[in-house]
Amino acid sequence: MRVPGVLVEIPWIIRDRAVEYTEAAYKNGRLSDGELTNRFERLIALAHTPKGMPAVEAVAVSSATTGLAAVFQVLAARLRANDPTYVPGVSSVIVPTNTFVASAAAPLAAGFRVTLADSCPVTGNLTKNALAEVVAKDPAAKAVVYVPIGGSLSPEIEQVRDFCVGSGLDLIIDAAHARAVQQIRTPGKSYADPTRVTSVGTNYRMSEAQAALGLAYAEEWPSVLAERTRVWRNYLYYLKRLSDAEIYPVIPSAFSTANHYKITVRLPPAVPKEAFIAALENASFVGTAGGTFDVPLHEQPALKGHPLVTAASDMAGADEWRRRHVCLPIYLSMREEQVAHVCESVITTVKKLTTERK
Ligand SMILES: Cc1ncc(COP(=O)(O)O)c(C=O)c1O
């Protein structure tokens, strides 16, 4: 049995609806800021408004990178106006080292320094203790980026949030892996008269064609999530049933609804990850998905030695996470026997590599 590491699937119901919506957008002649984007924004805002709370605002942007860029431009403008201690190129943003480069590139582009914080070796997330250690060393910090790794928020987020509130730091969630974010509109246009541009801004808006797919997905989200959860449960069952090889799935906490974007396992410390991935592919025809993340920011050539980027510690936690975590295949159409095959192959491969090294 062959199981590819990654398979991008768009279920037919979503495909059909997205095509129908795109046609409507082309007929209307509105390629951005049209009805589809508005509907998408309303749906997302509704999904993220807690019961009994005032409605949140959702603003659709063209990518997570542009969303982050907008947030940090707004933060810099707000600090310039209100905080006499803010100094461009001196004031900093704390970013976990275990993330994608955009999480650090956005604050750098907005004129902040970046201080990298270590990550938890077991979950890959930023922890309150790591954050407190960095803040003690970096009094110029103004904000913290939190990245929910692999599609769920860890319970630590509450401690991180309380710490940020107590320390007067803004908390920005880079939720590229997990829907849970409020975004900010910065095209610079006046709301009263959209032909008047009242501040210099950048248009990061989502196009109507993107919104067509986003809307179709958002409308079908409960059934997509149910399918992913089914695959995830199968993984838990087979890993538990078979495991006597010290393989531990990274369990999303009940604190948030995980989207199961990733299914991540931790290898025993003695098993070399590269050899494991190669053996899994060659002997069992099982591919793996990209890690979250395989190269932390303190090892990225663009950031290592960057004059505005400092690593706050030795990053031992993030290094262990990088060395030991592997993301297994997970996609909507994945059958139970495929999951069973992946789990059996993972366990056989780990045992084989463990024996070889003894
Ligand atoms: C944590 C994180 N932030 C931001 C991004 C950037 O996302 P986009 O490709 O939508 O700009 C990614 C992409 O992988 C990511 O993993």
The ligand as an ORCA input file, in Angstrom:
! r2SCAN-3c Opt
* xyz 0 1
  C       2.936     30.051     11.229
  C       2.800     30.617      9.847
  N       2.607     31.939      9.678
  C       2.476     32.499      8.452
  C       2.527     31.717      7.301
  C       2.387     32.365      5.951
  O       1.213     31.945      5.322
  P       0.854     32.422      3.835
  O       1.538     31.446      2.942
  O      -0.641     32.321      3.765
  O       1.344     33.799      3.652
  C       2.732     30.334      7.419
  C       2.822     29.484      6.213
  O       3.205     28.342      6.253
  C       2.868     29.763      8.708
  O       3.081     28.441      8.867
*
